[in-house]
Amino acid sequence: MKLSRILSNLNGISRSQANFLIASGRVTVNAAPCREPASEVDRFAQVRVDGETIQAGEPAHYLMLHKPAGYLSATLDDTHKTVLDLIAPALRPELHIAGRLDRASTGLLILTNDGQWSRQLTEPRIKIPKVYLVTTANPISPDTAIRFAEGIWFEFEQLTTSPAQLEILAPREARITIYEGRYHQVKRMFHAVGNRVTALHRESMGNIRLDEKLAAGEHRPLNSEEIGHLRH
């Protein structure tokens, strides 16, 4: 929401009065003066006028979870355990999942209540790299890396995936980097070249790498560097 609108939502303050207060340097956002009425201010920011708080700012939550197998990437399910079951009950209603993993897959999962931030992490057009460790049913053919680099045609979406990098680590194991995160993308890509994924583990999303100290099912808050990378 624009800063001028936040101020003008107060009883007795018109839009012109709000603009004057802002231009006069009497308004701070997160303790820093802001003189631009059109500045976008989210609900997590603290806004003050002449030292008086008019928006306290909601707490923002950014969590890294080491997802175990057997948990759904969902907020609620009547049959299966969900990843929210691994989070403190007080936080659960506020969080959503940024970049889901299917029930059998493991690894890095991000949970947050900041929708604008999470969209930057998952929006295909932004092309944040996502790295997975993959185990396959059959040996990985040498030309798979070439096929993935060219892009794989997905009939349902009527599109070709962005070029992906494949590093073959063992006959049935590889590390793949993709930039979109479409529905079951890695599994569908291997299926398209005549193979099948038997295990999928996400190692990183952008500069956010799964903390090796986290056991399966454990989580920790993201640090300022991990959060700030997307903001810039």
N, C-alpha and C positions, 0 to 999 in steps of 0.2 A: 504494500500500500504506500502511496506517496506520502512523504512527510507532512505536506500541507494538509492532506486529507485527515491524517491522524489528529492534527491539532484542531481542524475545523469541526471534527466530530464532537468536540467538547461543547457543552452548552455555553452559549454566549460568545463563542469565538467564530467570526466569519472567515471565509477563505482569504479575503484581503488582509484581515488582521493576522491571520496565520502566516501569510507570506511576509508581512512586515516583521513579525517576531523572528522568523527564520533569517531573513536578510540582515537583521540587526545583530545577529550572532548570539541571540539569547536562548537558542535551542541547541541542546547537545544530544547526540546519539552515541550511546555507549561511551559517555564521558568526553567525547570529542565534539567541538562545535561543528554544526552543519548549517551552511548558508544557502543550500540549494533546495527550494520547495519541492522540486520534482524528484528528489532522491527517493529511491525505493527502500522502504524500511520493513523488515519482516517482524513477525510477532515475537521473535526471540530477542530483539533489541530493546535496550532501555532508553527511553526518551524523556528528557527533562526540559522544562521551560523555567528560566530564572531559578534553577536549582530545585524546582518542585517536580516530582516524578509524575508524569501523566501516563506512561506505559512502563510497567515494571520489567517486562520482558519475561517470557516463559522460558523455563529451562530446556535447552536443546540436548538431545541424547543421540550419541553416535557409538554403536557397539560393534565390536568384532566378535563373532561366534565361530568356534570350531564345530561345524555341524557334523554330528555322527550319522551313520546310516540308520535308516528306519524312522526318521522324523520327516514329516511333511514341512515344506516351506509354505506354511499357511498360518493365519492368525487363529483359526478355529476349525476343528474337524470333529465330527461325531464318532468317528471310528478309530482314527490313528492319532498317535502322539504328534504334536507339532513343535517346531523350534521355539515357539513362545512358551512352551512348558518348561524350557530350560532357563527362562528369564524370571526375575523376581516378579511376583504378581502385581505389585504396585506399578511397575513400568509397562506391563503388557498392553493395556488399552491404548497407550500413546504410540506404540511402535508399529512400523510397517517394514517389509522386507525389500531391500534394494538388490535385485538380481537373485532370483530363486535358483535353487538346486532341487532336482527331483529326489524322491524319498530314498533311493538307493545310493545317491551320490554323497560325497563328504567334502569337508574343507571349508574354505573361507565363505562366511555369510555375513552381510552387513545389515544391521537393524537400526532404524533411526526414526525420529518424528519430524525430520526436516525434509519435506517433500521436494523443495526446490533443489536442495543439495543432492538428494538421491537421484533425481532425474538426470543430473549431469553424469552420474556414475553409470546409468543404465541406458540412456538414450543412444540408439544405434548410430545416429548421424555424428555424434561427438567422437566416436571411435576410441573409447578408452580400452586399452589392451587388457584382456582377461586370459590368464594362464592356467592351464589344466594339466595334470598328470593323468595319462590314459593307459588303461590295460585293455587289450583286445583278445577276442576269442581265437583269431587266426594271426599268423605272422603278418607284419605290416610290410606291404610291398614297397620296393624302393621308389616307385613312381607316385606314391601317395602324397609325398611332400610337393611334388610338381602339381598334382591335381588340386591340392588345397591352395597353393599359391595362385593358381589360375582362377579359383573360385568355383563353388559347387552350385549347380542349378537346383533350386527348390521349386518344385512344380506347384505346390499349394500356394505359395506366396507370389509365384511368377517373378522370381528374381534370382540373381546370382550372388552368392555370399561375397563379402569383401575378401581380398587375399588374406590367407592365414599362414602362419609359419609352423612347420612341423619339424621337431628334432627327435629322431629315432634313437632311443636309449638302449633298447634290447629288442629281440625279435617280436615280442608282443607288448612292448611298452614304449611310450613316446610322451613328449611334452608338446602341447599345442597352444599357440597364441591366437586368439580370435579378437575381433574388434566390434562385434555386434551383440552377441548374447541373445539370439533368436531362440524360439521354442525348441528345446532339445537339440540345439544346433550341432554340438560336437557329435552326438550319437547319430544324427541324421547324415552328417558329412561322412562318417566312417561307413554307414550303411550304403551310401551312394557309391562307394568304391569297393563294395563287396565284403566288408568286414563288420564286426559287431563289437561294441564297447561292453566290457564286463565290469569295469570299475572306472569311476571318474572322480577325481579329487581336485578341487579348485585351490590353487596356490596363491593367486594374487588377482587384484583388480586395480588397475592403474598403479599408483605407488603404494597401495595398501597390500601388504604381504601378510599371510597368515602367520601369527606369532608362534614360533616353534615351542614356546613354553606352555602354550594352551593345550591341554589334553582334550580329547573329543568330549563335547558337551560343555566345555568351559567358555567363558567370554570375558572380555575386558573392554573398557572405553577406548576409543581411538584417541591418539595423542594429537596435539595441535598441528603438527606437521602433516599427519595423515589427513586430517580434516581440511587444512588450508590448501593442500595441493589442488583440490577441485575448485576452490574459490578463485584461484588464480589461473 
